[in-house]
């Protein structure tokens, strides 16, 4: 009797398996084993692809420009504008990716919860064992169908969760790339902005330097102090021109003097070697027309002595006056500096834009 019952049960299970197989076969429903093989072979492709930017012509799409003269100021401005647009694009991409990643987190949590629920349901169905046999063949077939549907649902939920997590990984990598690009672009922006400021500053200095010699006071009312030996000066009512040969020497004490000129100028000028930090004095009363760093002159003070006569004191360590100040002869205007060739004062006398030999004016 027990042998016949076992034979009947095995027959019923075989018929149920055949029926379930026939119901789930077909082109639209591949066998579970094949699904698993295909899943293992190819994985799940994310629905959103984070596209890398096309390789730029230069680093990060903007070619850094070398320090340029004033004529390149417009090109520098255009390059900065292009760089700012690229940074704005990265900011927009970062904001969009962060928003999408935030929304994706909720979707991943929901998908994971569905996978857990579906997994528990599948587990309960598979634990039923031979119980459905007692309900007959139809109950057995229904149970097998429920198990198969639960299994398919579970694998679909797991695949969806895998796809969402893959998309989240892509977004995280995109955010890391954006962060790296923003740091690099920010550094490049800083360098280019510094270059632009340097160009504009040099242009401003050049303009100020040119203006210093384009206008002059009338005859000065100041009295020059002559000589560096403490002798009382004589008054001069005729101005700077009549003081030739009697101008106050710009440095007190002993100095070594030799003719010289600065790069880009015809000279003549004087290099007056002294101690670093020694006081530099106005050779005649006047107004400060320029006080700034300027090219090969280094820190430079130009005094307008009236009638388009100027004294030029360069290579200064410090400037103790500012543009517009009125100074008297002998008043300190700065100190001797060292631009890498020893402590010295570079000195010129100019009439308009013409440089005059200063030795005769200083009486040396």
C-alpha positions, 0 to 999 in steps of 0.5 A: 500500500505504501509503495503504491502511494509513493508511486502515485505521489511521484507521478503527481509531482512529475505531472505538476512539473510538466504543467508548470514548465509548459505554462512558463515556456516560450520566447517571452519567458526564458528559463530561470537558469538561463536568466541567471546565466545571462545575469551573471554574464552581462550584469545590469546596465544603468539607465543613466550614463554619466558622460565624460567631457570630450578631451579638450585641446588644452588642460581642462578645456582652457589654455593658460596664457603666459604673462602678457604685455598690456596689448594682450589684456583683452585676450586675457579677459576673454580667456578668463571669461571662457574659464568662468563659463567652464567653472559655471558648467561644472557647478551646474553639473555638480548641483544636478548630480547631487540632486539626482543622487539624493533622489536615488538614495530614496529609490534604492532604500525602497527597492531594497525593502521590496527585495527583502519582502519578496525574498521572505515571501519566496522563502516561505513558499519554498519551505512548504515542501510536500504540503500542496500534494495533499490538496491534489494535482491542481493545488500542486500546480498552483503552488508551483506557479506561485513559487515561480512568480515569487522567484521571478519577482525576487530576481526582478527586484534584485536586478532593479536594486543592482541597477540603481546602485550602479547608477549611484556609483556612476553619480558618485564618480562623476561628483569626484571628477567634478570636484577634481576639475573645479580644484584644477580650474580654480587654481588656473583661474587664480593664476590667470587672474594674477596675470591679468592683474599684473598686466593691468598694474604694469599698464597703470604704472606705465601710464602714470610714469608717462603722465609724470613727464607730460605736465609740470608746475610753473617755477617753483617757490622752494629754495634748494639746499646745496651740498652735503657738507652742512653749509648754508644754502643760498636762495634761488628765485629763478628755479631749478634751471638756474641751480645747475651745478649747485643741486643738493647731492641726493645722499649724505656722506661718502658715495661711489658714483659711476655713469649708468643707464637702465634697460630700455632707456638711453640714459645718461644716469648715475649709479650712486653706491652707498649703504643699504637703507641710507636716506635718499633726499630731494635734490631740490624742492618740488612735487611728487609726480610718481611713486611706485615700482616701475620696470628696471627702475625698481621702486621709483620716485619722480619729483617735478621741480617746475618748468618740466624739470624732473629728478628721478630716484630709483632702486629704492628700498622704501618710498617715504612720499606719495604722489601729490606730496610737496617736498623741500630740498633735502627732505627724505623721499626714500631709502637706498635699496638693493635689486640684486646688484648691490646697494645703490641709488639710480639717479637721473635728471630730465627735462621733459622726456629728455634725459640730461647728464646729471653729473653737471647738475650735481656739480661732480 
